[in-house]
């Protein structure tokens, strides 16, 4: 069941609910078991959500939530980037809007899934991101793509950093929300 909610500094859209079942299994396979092909149906789900909501993202810079360099080395890929690329297969006219160098994760914090409470997740992620080129986002709209929105700690931190660096609007689009 898709949903959209407004938050303080950003808007969140989620294509599905993250519960036990196919979506949970696909995300888990992608993130923890190296099944990169799982990004295909997840990207399609996000594309379907965009089509259903008729959201026009033509004037948005599209940014996958970055991983830390350590996690990227361990996993070998960024699952949000794979989902984003699959999603953009359905919107080839907008693939030039994809930017992987706008924001960087500069802190190798513990995985959010290892944090118990919302407050611990929030504290764990503070200061973890930095905008690499603030002039590229001045007054721009940003569409952030991620796999799962749980407590919103990561999304909120990234949105805050982008807004502080001059982004006009930030929308978080995820495959699922917990």
Rosetta blueprint (number, residue, H / E / L):
1 X L
2 X L
3 X E
4 X E
5 X E
6 X E
7 X L
8 X L
9 X L
10 X L
11 X E
12 X E
13 X E
14 X E
15 X E
16 X E
17 X E
18 X L
19 X L
20 X L
21 X L
22 X H
23 X H
24 X H
25 X H
26 X H
27 X H
28 X H
29 X H
30 X H
31 X H
32 X H
33 X L
34 X L
35 X L
36 X L
37 X L
38 X H
39 X H
40 X H
41 X H
42 X H
43 X H
44 X H
45 X H
46 X H
47 X H
48 X H
49 X H
50 X H
51 X H
52 X H
53 X H
54 X L
55 X L
56 X L
57 X L
58 X L
59 X L
60 X E
61 X E
62 X E
63 X E
64 X E
65 X L
66 X L
67 X L
68 X L
69 X H
70 X H
71 X H
72 X H
73 X H
74 X H
75 X H
76 X L
77 X L
78 X L
79 X H
80 X H
81 X H
82 X H
83 X H
84 X H
85 X H
86 X H
87 X H
88 X H
89 X L
90 X L
91 X L
92 X H
93 X H
94 X H
95 X H
96 X H
97 X H
98 X E
99 X L
100 X L
101 X L
102 X L
103 X E
104 X E
105 X E
106 X L
107 X L
108 X L
109 X L
110 X L
111 X L
112 X H
113 X H
114 X H
115 X L
116 X L
117 X L
118 X H
119 X H
120 X H
121 X H
122 X H
123 X H
124 X H
125 X H
126 X L
127 X L
128 X L
129 X E
130 X E
131 X E
132 X L
133 X L
134 X H
135 X H
136 X H
137 X L
138 X L
139 X L
140 X L
141 X E
142 X E
143 X E
144 X E
145 X E
146 X E
147 X E
148 X E
149 X E
150 X L
151 X L
152 X L
153 X H
154 X H
155 X H
156 X H
157 X H
158 X H
159 X H
160 X H
161 X H
162 X H
163 X H
164 X H
165 X L
166 X L
167 X L
168 X L
169 X E
170 X E
171 X E
172 X E
173 X E
174 X E
175 X E
176 X E
177 X E
178 X L
